[in-house]
Amino acid sequence: MSAAVDRTLAALADPMRRRAVELLGLRPHSAGELAGALGLAAPAMSRHLRALKDGGIVEDGHPAFDARVRIYSLKDGATAELKQWLAETEALWTHQLAAFKAHLEGADE
């Protein structure tokens, strides 16, 4: 497993961070909007957003009208390596389970 997949899984390990990702999937949000929607204090939301940013899941930017505000959005392609790893793992398990099933069915005869 690559370091990128490890970082992605670590960032998504927390249920509040997964919920934040779901909200960001709808549209970009400020940290304050996310904190309000999730019922978190600002410092806790900041820690979650830092973990998501370090994990390569989200990115932030400033709106043209106010450089003091950060708007968070999902990073394009952030889960590509995770999706590839999951597909490969699923294929491995499918192959292993099919071989096990064939073995059991052969043992019955």
ABEGO torsion letter per residue (X at the ends): XBAAAAAAAAAAABAAAAAAAAAAAABBBBAAAAAAAAGBBAAAAAAAAAAAAAAGABBBBBBAABAABBBBBBBBGAAAAAAAAAAAAAAAAAAAAAAAAAAAAAAAX
